[in-house]
Amino acid sequence: MHHFIQGCINITSVLNMILIRDVVQQAFTTGCLTVEAEEQLRQLLKTKYDLDDLKAFMRLQQATMEGLLRQESRDLKHN
């Protein structure tokens, strides 16, 4: 008889595999910051990140403030 132990995946471990700069790059590539990406960023910003990630996040903020990127959550609020 075989016993299988199912491990739980800690969400922090999964998020640590994703970098803030990757989420930011995806937003720039598509021209849109999705609601899902915003939530990913909120979670990632609670973890340790490096200077490159911080710079990427600041570029993202600047681009959304200047209207260079569409922010899905703002579109949903205005509909």
C-alpha positions in Angstrom: 0.0 0.0 0.0 1.4 3.3 -1.0 0.9 6.5 1.0 1.2 9.8 -0.8 1.9 12.9 1.2 0.4 15.9 -0.4 2.3 19.0 0.4 0.9 22.4 0.7 2.4 25.1 -1.4 3.0 28.3 0.5 1.7 31.2 -1.6 4.8 33.2 -0.6 7.0 30.6 -2.1 5.1 30.7 -5.3 5.1 34.5 -5.4 8.8 34.5 -4.7 9.3 32.8 -8.0 7.7 35.7 -9.8 9.5 39.0 -9.9 7.9 42.4 -9.7 9.8 43.4 -12.8 8.2 40.4 -14.7 4.6 41.6 -13.8 5.6 45.2 -14.8 7.1 43.9 -18.1 3.9 42.1 -18.9 1.9 45.3 -18.2 4.1 47.3 -20.6 4.0 44.5 -23.2 0.2 44.4 -23.2 -0.4 48.1 -22.5 -2.7 47.2 -19.6 -2.3 46.6 -15.9 -4.9 43.9 -15.1 -6.7 43.5 -11.8 -4.9 40.2 -11.4 -1.5 41.8 -11.9 -2.4 44.5 -9.4 -3.2 41.9 -6.8 0.1 40.0 -7.7 2.0 43.3 -7.1 0.3 43.9 -3.8 1.4 40.4 -2.6 4.9 40.7 -4.0 5.4 44.1 -2.4 4.8 42.4 1.0 7.9 40.2 0.3 11.6 41.0 -0.1 12.5 42.5 -3.4 15.5 44.1 -4.9 16.3 47.6 -6.2 15.6 46.5 -9.8 12.1 45.5 -8.8 11.5 48.7 -6.9 12.6 50.7 -10.0 10.3 48.7 -12.2 7.4 49.3 -9.9 8.1 53.1 -9.8 8.2 53.1 -13.7 4.9 51.3 -13.7 3.4 53.9 -11.3 4.7 56.7 -13.4 3.3 55.2 -16.6 -0.1 54.7 -15.1 -0.3 58.2 -13.7 0.7 59.6 -17.1 -1.9 57.5 -18.8 0.7 55.5 -20.8 -0.8 52.3 -19.5 -4.4 51.4 -19.1 -5.3 50.3 -15.6 -8.1 47.8 -15.7 -9.3 48.5 -12.2 -9.9 52.2 -13.0 -11.9 51.2 -16.1 -14.1 48.9 -14.0 -14.8 51.7 -11.5 -16.0 54.1 -14.3 -18.4 51.6 -15.9 
